[in-house]
Amino acid sequence: MSTVAIPAPRARPSARARAWAFVRRHTLTVYSLLFFAYLLLPIGVVVAFSFNNPKGRFNYTWQGFTWKNWAQWDAIPDLKSALTLSLEIALIALALVRYGFRGRASTNLLVFLPLSTPEIVLGASLLTLFLNLNNVFAIGFWTILIAHIMFCISFAVVTVKARLIGFDRHLEEAAMDLGANEWLTFQKVTLPLIAPAILAALLLCFAISIDDFVVTYFNAGNRVTFPIFVWGSARVATPPQINVIGTAIFVVAVTLMLGNVFLQRIRESKGAV
């Protein structure tokens, strides 16, 4: 009669071993959360102080909660016009760079030069160009717009090109073999596949344009964008309405970013089905 050996029960790990295993599994997660919390802390301060009720001109110390800053966001003189100018420049700039393109190596070098050029050098160089062409360009709205388009193009091309590198050209060839012309192929095949990259480029260009100070400061003339307004007002006062506008821009940017991610996941889920 044969006997079956029963394995001895495993010894339960000690509390110290379990704690150490837990730490090893979650150290990176905790570190990442702390890292992002540290990065978002200044934004949290901006959001919190948009509800502050300062007694003086400077919004540096917490003195009470209020909604009036949001209700009267344009109460500060020239704030609305500065924000409007920034939005106009950002919207036009992103509209003009929404389509990436593929070119030769020399063309790519010229496109990517603004990425490696310090902003102060780029701004001063553009100002010199515009002053030499003062009979064509008056320093103001159009010089700001041209400067923003120049550095936004680089970011748009980088974003869209990353998508085009992994693009399967056989899909376009298959569509054309089935009778579609170049425009229909682009409309029905190419554009839907690169649409997430185009939308990401739009959001990136909008955020960079509306936030730029150095290049804009050199080429703005007597026009005042929102960053220039913030810089100028910080020397004499820091009204909480500036925090209100900053919070609104941040919320809109994050909402659009999350919307882009959501749309990409919907497309991926439909493609998987």
C-alpha positions in Angstrom: 0.0 0.0 0.0 1.5 3.3 -1.2 1.5 6.4 0.9 1.2 9.9 -0.5 3.5 12.5 0.9 1.6 15.6 2.1 3.7 18.8 1.6 4.3 20.7 4.7 2.5 24.1 4.8 4.5 27.1 3.9 5.6 29.3 6.7 3.8 32.6 6.6 6.1 35.5 5.9 6.9 37.6 8.8 5.3 41.1 9.2 8.6 42.7 8.4 8.9 40.7 5.1 5.4 41.6 4.1 6.0 45.3 4.9 9.2 45.2 2.8 7.4 43.5 -0.1 4.7 46.1 0.0 7.2 48.9 0.0 9.0 47.4 -3.0 5.8 47.0 -5.0 4.5 50.6 -4.3 7.6 52.7 -3.9 7.5 53.9 -7.6 3.8 54.6 -7.3 4.2 56.7 -4.2 7.2 58.5 -5.6 5.3 59.3 -8.8 2.3 60.7 -6.9 4.5 62.8 -4.7 6.4 64.1 -7.7 3.2 65.1 -9.5 1.8 66.6 -6.4 5.0 68.7 -6.1 4.7 69.9 -9.7 1.0 70.7 -9.3 1.5 72.6 -6.0 2.0 76.0 -7.6 -1.1 75.5 -9.7 -3.0 74.6 -6.6 -1.8 77.9 -5.0 -3.0 79.8 -8.0 -6.4 78.2 -7.9 -6.8 78.7 -4.1 -5.8 82.4 -4.3 -8.3 83.0 -7.1 -10.9 82.8 -4.3 -8.9 85.1 -1.9 -10.2 88.4 -0.7 -7.1 90.5 -0.2 -7.4 93.8 1.6 -4.6 95.6 -0.4 -3.1 95.5 -3.8 -1.1 92.3 -3.4 -2.6 88.9 -3.4 0.1 87.1 -1.4 -1.6 86.2 2.0 -4.9 84.4 2.6 -7.4 86.8 4.0 -10.8 85.2 3.4 -12.9 83.3 0.9 -14.9 85.1 -1.8 -16.6 84.5 -5.2 -16.4 88.1 -6.3 -13.1 87.6 -8.1 -14.8 85.2 -10.5 -17.9 87.2 -10.8 -15.9 90.4 -11.5 -13.0 88.8 -13.5 -12.7 91.8 -15.8 -12.8 94.4 -13.1 -9.1 95.2 -13.6 -8.5 97.9 -16.3 -7.0 96.5 -19.6 -7.2 92.8 -18.3 -10.0 91.9 -20.7 -8.3 93.4 -23.8 -5.0 91.7 -22.9 -6.7 88.3 -22.6 -8.6 88.9 -25.8 -5.4 89.6 -27.7 -3.7 86.5 -26.3 -6.6 84.4 -27.4 -6.8 85.9 -30.8 -3.0 85.3 -31.4 -3.2 81.7 -30.0 -6.3 80.7 -32.0 -5.0 82.1 -35.3 -1.6 80.6 -34.7 -3.0 77.1 -34.1 -5.3 77.4 -37.1 -2.3 78.1 -39.4 -0.1 75.3 -38.2 -2.7 72.6 -37.8 -1.3 70.5 -40.7 2.1 68.9 -40.4 4.2 68.2 -43.4 7.0 65.9 -44.5 10.1 67.3 -46.2 13.7 66.8 -46.8 16.4 66.9 -44.1 17.3 70.5 -44.8 13.7 71.5 -44.5 13.4 69.7 -41.2 16.5 71.4 -40.0 15.0 74.8 -40.7 11.7 73.8 -39.1 13.3 72.5 -35.9 15.7 75.5 -35.5 13.2 77.5 -33.3 13.2 74.6 -30.8 16.9 74.8 -30.2 17.1 78.6 -30.3 16.9 80.5 -27.0 13.7 82.6 -26.8 15.6 85.8 -26.1 17.7 85.2 -29.2 14.6 84.4 -31.3 12.7 87.4 -30.0 15.6 89.8 -30.6 16.2 88.4 -34.1 12.6 88.8 -35.1 12.5 92.3 -33.7 15.6 93.2 -35.8 13.9 91.7 -38.9 10.7 93.6 -38.3 12.5 96.9 -37.7 14.4 96.5 -41.0 11.0 95.9 -42.7 9.2 98.7 -40.8 7.6 99.8 -44.1 6.0 96.4 -44.4 5.3 95.4 -40.7 4.2 97.8 -38.0 5.3 96.4 -34.6 2.1 95.1 -33.0 -0.6 92.4 -33.7 0.9 91.0 -36.9 4.4 90.8 -35.7 3.3 88.9 -32.6 1.3 86.6 -34.8 4.2 85.9 -37.2 6.5 85.3 -34.2 4.1 82.8 -32.6 3.5 81.0 -35.9 7.3 80.6 -36.3 7.9 78.8 -33.0 4.5 77.0 -33.0 5.2 75.3 -36.4 8.2 73.4 -34.8 6.0 71.9 -32.1 3.2 71.0 -34.5 5.6 69.3 -36.9 7.3 67.3 -34.1 3.9 66.1 -32.8 2.4 65.2 -36.1 5.6 63.7 -37.5 5.7 61.2 -34.6 2.4 59.9 -35.7 3.3 59.8 -39.4 6.5 57.7 -38.7 4.3 54.8 -37.6 1.7 55.3 -40.3 1.0 52.3 -42.6 1.3 53.6 -46.2 -0.4 50.4 -47.4 -3.7 51.7 -46.2 -3.5 54.6 -48.5 -2.4 52.4 -51.4 -5.3 50.0 -50.7 -7.8 52.9 -50.8 -6.5 54.2 -54.1 -6.5 50.6 -55.5 -10.2 50.5 -54.7 -10.8 53.7 -56.7 -10.4 56.5 -54.3 -8.5 59.6 -55.5 -5.9 61.5 -53.5 -8.3 63.8 -51.8 -10.8 61.1 -50.9 -8.0 58.9 -49.6 -6.7 61.7 -47.4 -10.2 62.5 -46.1 -11.3 58.9 -45.4 -8.1 57.2 -44.5 -5.2 59.5 -43.6 -7.0 62.2 -41.7 -8.9 60.0 -39.3 -5.6 58.1 -38.5 -3.6 61.2 -37.8 -6.4 63.2 -36.3 -5.3 62.6 -32.6 -1.8 63.9 -33.4 -3.3 67.0 -35.1 -5.5 67.6 -32.1 -2.6 67.2 -29.8 -0.6 69.7 -31.9 -3.4 72.2 -31.7 -3.6 72.0 -28.0 0.1 72.2 -27.6 0.4 75.2 -29.9 -2.5 76.9 -28.2 -0.9 76.4 -24.7 2.5 77.6 -25.8 1.2 80.6 -27.7 -1.1 81.9 -24.9 1.7 81.4 -22.3 4.6 83.0 -24.2 6.3 86.1 -22.8 9.9 86.6 -24.0 9.3 86.5 -27.8 6.0 88.4 -27.4 7.6 91.1 -25.3 10.2 91.8 -28.0 7.7 92.0 -30.8 4.5 93.4 -29.1 5.2 97.1 -29.5 2.4 98.9 -27.7 0.1 95.8 -27.7 -0.4 94.0 -24.4 -1.0 90.2 -24.1 -2.0 88.5 -20.9 1.5 87.4 -19.9 2.8 90.9 -20.5 -0.1 92.3 -18.5 0.7 89.9 -15.6 4.4 90.9 -15.7 3.6 94.6 -15.7 1.0 94.5 -13.0 3.2 92.3 -10.7 5.4 95.4 -10.1 2.6 97.5 -8.6 -0.1 95.0 -7.6 -1.2 91.3 -8.0 -5.0 91.4 -8.3 -6.8 88.0 -7.7 -8.4 88.3 -11.1 -5.0 87.2 -12.5 -5.4 84.0 -10.6 -8.9 83.6 -11.9 -7.8 83.9 -15.5 -4.9 81.5 -14.9 -7.2 79.0 -13.3 -9.7 79.2 -16.1 -6.9 78.7 -18.7 -5.6 75.7 -16.8 -9.0 74.1 -16.5 -9.8 74.6 -20.2 -6.4 73.1 -21.2 -6.8 70.1 -19.0 -10.4 69.5 -20.1 -9.4 69.6 -23.8 -6.4 67.3 -23.1 -8.7 64.8 -21.3 -11.2 65.1 -24.1 -8.4 64.2 -26.6 -7.4 61.2 -24.6 -11.0 60.1 -24.3 -11.6 60.4 -28.1 -8.4 58.4 -28.8 -9.6 55.6 -26.5 -13.0 55.5 -28.3 -11.2 55.2 -31.6 -9.0 52.5 -30.3 -11.9 50.5 -28.9 -13.8 50.8 -32.2 -10.7 49.7 -34.1 -10.3 46.7 -31.8 -13.9 45.6 -32.4 
